[in-house]
Amino acid sequence: MKEQIEPVHPARLLPSLPKVVLLGRPNVGKSTLFNRLIRSRRAITHDRPGVTRDRLEGVVRRRPYPPFALVDTGGVTLDARSAPAEGPPGLRGFEAEMLRQAELAVEEGAVLCLVVDAREGLTVFDMALADFLRSYGKPLLLVVNKVDGAERSDLLLSDFYTLGLPLVPCSAEHGYNLQTLLEELGKFLPLPEPETAAPEQAQTQPQTPEDPASSLRLALLGRPNVGKSSLLNAFAGKDRMLVSDLPGTTRDSVDVPVPLGGVTHILVDSAGVRRPSRIEDSLERFSVNSSIKSSTKAQVTLLVLDGAEGLTQQDQRLLELLDGRKIPFMVLVNKTDLLERPRLKELEKSYREALAYCPHVPLLMVSAKERRNLKKVLPLAREIMRESSLRLPTGRINRLLEDLLQTRQPPLIKGRRTKFHYLTQAETSPPTFVFFVSDPERVSEAYARYLERGLRRMLGIKHAPIRVHFRGRKGKAQK
């Protein structure tokens, strides 16, 4: 039986949090308004139309208004019959899929905001979309964007009154009249539910620490068209992300909650990362930077590779990037359904050989299409997270140090052997161990690897990255 996604917000807020959905044709400023209201640059903004393709969700917290979820959608172009019409160059071929994503957002929304461009005036696409949204019978607010001040408001708004909708002029870019927009939204939003527990009960209820697994955040990283969005849809159990044979379909980093096994995981889909020399414009550069950033903020990264193509130079660069930055990650070789069994075994062997310099990294041969091995991913990610959060007392790890030194003494370097004073754990995520020694320069690379392998074995750290430093009496550090 498939596990179904539950309506849990990515920020782990209450499922009852009302959603406000931003809709409109391409390039009217929905993403700029989204970023302004949530006070974060979550959505990529660009002068080119059609930048946003997937749904993005954030939270608006502006006192004295109750918090609400805000949903950014891709630009929708409809004809008079409410059928997808041809969009601008950046969206051609995606019109029907983006309309479906917008419909899913509307079905979940408590309030709908039709965003239009004051500078371009009322268009046939605006009118068609207004008629389409009216059919849902939900509160509908007309947000006239790109109005920079009250002095030109009357002139710019005259055409839009013909739609007969409650209207708010504003400027997402400059912040003009956003307070009025929030006031109008507050009229439609349901009041927050009252607390059911008595104040005395709330005060005496014990506070339990949150299980880290309940907020596990996983980032999907990889080259374009390796199947990241298909994998996310397979985990979610529905078509949450646009999927296309065209590379570069995903541009924003999109958070999707996936509750499995009673635990809500946040999966972050991201744009494909190509070699810097192949990045053609500023928009792609923004997308790639967002992808890399999503991995550094995730608790575990899922590096997705294309099994049908084999290991490429760019795959190798991404492996070295994650390993060099000590980012907890695993490797998912996707599209294995396209390979015969003998070829699959050869491919797995070649990937394990390529990972010889970071043997702790898990490798899974998966298929988004057939859901092959997907049940193993989340438990393994939780195990990596548990190992990354490991914190040990100094006394215990110093006993381990004694065992390591007795098993194999430090080598002689220039006729002398460095002396190990003690060992301490400096950080977690990843676990970072500092050896205090008489002379860091007399610790060879081979002996440092021996100590790291010994710590992994004795502490049971099989898959998480660890850092090992050597520090002298005067604070001089090495490795």
N, C-alpha and C positions, 0 to 999 in steps of 0.2 A: 504493500500500500504506500502510495507516494505521500510524503510529508508536505503539507501545504504551507505556503507563506502566510503569516499573520500580519494584520495591519499595525505593525509596531514602527514608530518613527525611528530613523537612523540614529538620532541622538538619544535613543532609549527613553523617550518621553512617554506619557500616558497614551494608550491607544485612542482615548476619547478626545485627544487634542484636535480641535476643528482645523480643517484645511482650507486655505484660500488659494485658488488656482489662477495663475496668470496665463492668459491666452491671447493670441493675436497673430497677424501675419508676420512674415520675417522682417527683421531689422526695425521694429518699432520701439525697441528699448526694454523688452521684458527682462532680459538678463541683467541689465544695468539697474533696473528697479529692484529686482530680486536681491542683488548684492547690497544695494543701499538699505533695504529694509532689514535684512538679516545682519547687516554690519560686518560683512565678510566678503572677500573676493572669491566666492565659491565657483561662480559661473564665469567662463571665459567670455570676454566681450571684445568685439572687433567691428570695424566699419563694414566688413563684408557680411551680406545677408546669409542666413542659414548656418550660423556657427553652432547654435544649440540644436541638438537633435534628440537627445534623450531627456527624460524627466529628471529634474534636480529638486531636492527637498532641503529646506532649512527651517529655522525657528525664528520667529519675530518676538522679541521681548522688549516692549516699550511701555513703561509705566505712564499713565495708570491703566493702560489697556491690558486685558488678559492675554497671555501668550497664545500664539497660534502657529500652525505649520504653514509654510509658504511653498508652493510648488511652481517651478519654472518649467515651461514646456517649449518644444520646438515650434518654429513658425508654421502656421497652417494656412493653406490657400484653398478656398472652396469656390465652386461655381454656384450659379443660382439654384441648382438642384441639390446642393450640399454634398456634391461629389468632389473628390480631390482634383484640383486644377494644377497645371504645371507651375512649379515654383521657380525661384531664381536658380542660377547655375549650381550653387552650393547644395541645393536640395533636390535636384532632379533625380528621379528614380526612387526617392524616399517618401514622396508625398503621402501615399496610402498608409505606410507604416507609421509615419509621424501623426497622421490623423488618428490612427488607432491608439497610439500612446496618449494623445490629447483626450480621447474619449474615456480612456481608463482613469485619467486624472480627474476629469469632470465627474465621473460616477462616484469617486471618493470625496469630492470637494463639498464643503458646506457653503462656500461663497465663490462665485466666479467673477473674475475681473477681465473684461475685454480691453486690451491695451491697444491704443491707436496712436498714430503719428500726427501731431498737430501741424507740422510743417508741410506734410504732403497732402493734408486734407482728407476728407472722407472718400474711400475707394470702394469699388464694387466688392472687393474681397472683404472689407470691413463689414459691409452690409450683409453679405452672405453668411459670414461667421456670426454676426449678431442674431440673425434669424435661426441659425443652427443651435446656438446656445440657449435661446429662449425656449426651445422645444423641451429642454430638460426641466423647466419649471423651478429652477433654483434661483436664489438671489443673484442678480447680475448687475455689476457696477461697470460703467464706462470710464476708463482711466485714459485721459487725453494727455499723452506724454509730450515732452519737448516744448512745453510752454515755460519760457524762462522768467516770466514776471507778470504781474497783474496788468501792466500797461497795455499788453497786446492780447490779453486773454479773450476779450469779447470778439475781436476780429478773427482769432484763430478757432474759436469754438462754434461759430455760427452754424456751420454745416452739420456738426455732430449732434445738435439738438434734434434733428429730424429722426434720429434713431429712437427717441422717446425713452431713453434710459437715464437713471440717476448718473450724474456726470461730475467728475472731479478733474480739474486741470492740474498738472504737476510737471516737474522736471526731475527725472531720476538722476541725471548727470549732475545737476547743481543743487538738488535737495529742496527745490521750491515746492511748497504746499504739501509736503508729505504728512504733516501733522493733520491737515484736513482729511487726507486720504485715510489715515488711521482712524479718525473719528467716524468717518462714513462706514468703514469696515466694521467698526465696533457696534454699529446699529444692527448689522446683520448677523454677527457672530453670536452663538449661544452663550449664555452665562456659564461660568465654570461651575462644576458640580460642587455642592457643599461637602465639607468633611463629615464623614459618617461616624468616626470615632469620637468619643468624648474627650475633652481636653485632658482630663486626668489620665485616661488610658493612653493617650498619645505621649504624655510625659513619662509614664512609667514603663512604656514598651521598651524592651532592651534593643540597643542598636547593634546590629550584626554587620561585620564587614562584608562588603560586596565581593562575591566570588569573581575573580578576574576572568574566568572563562565566560561569564555572562555578558561581557562586553568585548569579546574577541573581535578584533578588526583585521580583516584580511584584504590585502591589495593584490589585484591581478595585474601583472606586468609582463610585457613581451613585445615582440615586433608586431607590425600591422598584420592583420588577417591570420593570426595563429589560432583564433577561436576563443578569445577571452570572453567576449559577450555571450557566445554560445554556452560556455561553461557556466557563466553566471545565471543564464536562463535555466540551465539544467538544474542548478542548485535551488533556484527559487521556485521551480515547478511551473513557471509561466514565462511568457515572452515579455520580460521586463525591459530588455535592452534591444535596440535595433540591431539586426544581424544582416550582413550583406557580403557578397563575394568581393565587393570593392574594398581595397585597403583604406584605412583612415575613416571608417564610418563613425567610430566613437571619438569625440573630441574633448568633452569635459570628463573630469573624474567624478563618477556617479556612485553615491552610497545606496546600497540596497540591503535592507534587513532580511535575513534568512533564518528563521527559527527552525532548528533541527535538533531532535533529541532533547527538547525542553530548554534549549539554550539559544538565545538570539545572537547570531553572528552578523556583523556588518561586512558585506563584500563590496569592495571598491573597484569598479571597472574603470579602466583608464585608456587613454589613447595609445596607439602603437608607437614604439620608440624605434626610429630609424637611425642610421649612422648620421652624425652631424653634417657630413658632406652632402647628404641627400635631403636634408631639410630645406624645403624650397622657399618658404615664406615665414613671416612673423607669426601667423596664425598657428602653423604647425609647430613652431618653436614654443609658443605658449602651451600648446597641448602636451608636448614632450616634457617640458619643465614641470607641468602639473602631474604627469605620470610619475616622474622620478620623486617628486615631493610626496606623493601619496604613499610610496614605498617607505620613505623615511618616517612617516607618521603612523604606519600600520604596525600592528604587533607581530604579524607574520605576513610575508610576501609570498605569493604563489607565482613563480616564474613559469610562464606558459611558452612551450616550444612547439613547433610544427613537426610532428613525426614524419609526415610525408616528405618534407624537405630535408630533414637531417639537421645537424648542428651547423649553424652559419657563424661567420665572423662576428656579426652583431649579437648573436646569442652568447658567444664567448665573452664579448665585452660586457654584457649585462651580468653574466655570472661573476666576472672579475669585479664589477662594480659592487654587487651585493656582498660578495665575500670580503672585499677590501674594506667596506664600511661596517662590517660585522652586523649586517642586517639579518635577523632570523628569516630564513626562507626555505622553501622546498621547490623542487622542479617537477612540473607536470608536462609530460610529453603527450600532446593532444593529437587527435585525428588518427589514432592507432587502428580505427575500424577500416582504414584504407589500406592496411598492410596485411600481407600473409604472415602466418605464424613463424616460419623460418626467418623471414626478413625482420619480424618484430624482435626476435631474440637477438639477432645480430645488432639491431639498432640499440637495444637496451644495453648490450655489452659495450658498444662504442660510447654511449653517454656516460656509463660508469667510469670508463677509462678517462673521459674528458673531465670528470669530476674528481680525479685522483688527488688534486691539490686541496680539495675541501671534501674529504670523504664523509664528513658528518652530515652533509646535506642530503635529505631524503629524495629519492627519485621514484616517481609513479608514472606508469604508462596508462594513460586515460583516454576516454573518448566521450566528448560531450554529446555526440549524436546517440550513442548506445548507452550512455551513463556508466561506462565501464570504470570500475575502481573509484568512483566518486564517493562512495561511502567511507573510504579510508582517509579522505582528505581532511575533513574537519576533526576527527579524533587525533590525527597526527599533528595538526596545527595546534590543538589544545596542549598536546604533549610538549611541543616546541615552546609554547608560551610558558608552560609550567617550568621547564628547565631554564628558560631565560630569566624567570623571576626568582630563581633559587638564591637564598641568602643563608650563609653558614657562619657559625661562631668561629672566632679566630682560633680558639683552642683546638677545635676539631681539625681544621685545615692544617694547623701546624703539626699535629700528629701524623697527618697524611704526608706532609713534607718530610718528616723524619723517615717514614717508610720509603719514600722515593729516593732519598739520599743514601739510605742503607743498601737499597737494591742496586743503585748505580751511582757511583761518585761523579762529581763534576770532573771534566777532563782537565789535564794540564795544558795551560796556554802560556807559552813563553816561559816554561819551567815552573809556573805557579798555578795553584788551584784556587779559584774564588771560594770564599766562605759564605755560606747561607746563614743569615741571622734569624729571620722569621718570615712568615707569609701572612698576608691579610687580604680580605676581599674588599675592594674599594667601591664597587658598584654592582648593580644588576641591570638586566636588559641592555646589553648582554652581561653575564657574569664577568667581572674584571678582577683579576688577581695580581697583586703586587708582591714580588719577591724582594726583600731587602738583603742585599749582598755586599761583600767588601769591595768588589770591583765588577760593575756590569759588563765591562768590555771583555772579561774573561769567561763569559757565558757564551758558548758557541751556539750557532743556529740549530745544530743537531740536538744539543742537550736541551735547548728551549722547547723543541718539538717533543722530546721525550717527556719533559715535565708536563706539557699540555696534554699529551695522550694519557699520562698517568692520572692527572686530575680528572679528565673525562671518565676514565675507567672507574676510579674510586668513588666519584661523586654521582655516577650514573647519568652524566650529561652526554646523551647519544647524538642529538640532532641540533641543539642550539649552538650558536657561535660563542666563543669565549675569547677574552683578551688576556694576554699575559705580559706584564711589564717587569723590568728589573731595575731596582733603584739602589744607588750607592748611599753611603752615609751622608754625603754632602748634597743629596737630593738629585744627583745625576741619574737620569733614567735612560733605559735602552729597551728596544723592541716594544 
